[in-house]
Amino acid sequence: MTRDGATPPGLRTVAGPVEEVVADLRRRGVAPHVLGPVAGKRELIGALGAALAFPEWVGANWDALYDALRDLSWLPPGPQVVVWVDPAALERASPTDHEPALRVLRDAAEAAAHGTRPLTVLLVGGPATS
């Protein structure tokens, strides 16, 4: 968090229960896009597409995902925050997709950092347990 309470752009791991992370963002006026655990590249791209309302032109490959995430021009101006719940689920289910996914998310967030729709991706543990 910055001095003004904003979430800085980039890819970061955040500790704490998902519900608390999301509640904190909402208290600060941020409407996060929450992704649940995913088991593969197509599922991740589909979940991001649904959460961020990707246009039909976005393809199902890493390059297309990067292009879409650094653009986000179809969304209203302002910070965009994605909360990815249990990103380790992707590593467990599809180890070859995990590193490229993190690289694409990090690179896209860095590319969008100084635009009108800066992107932050928060990696948050797993689902809350009772």
Secondary structure, DSSP 8 states (H G I E B T S, - for coil): --TTS---SEEEEE-S-HHHHHHHHHHTT---EEE---SSHHHHHHHHHHHTT--TT--SSHHHHHHHHHH-TTS-SS-EEEEEE-THHHHHH-HHHHHHHHHHHHHHHHHHTTSSS-EEEEEE-S----
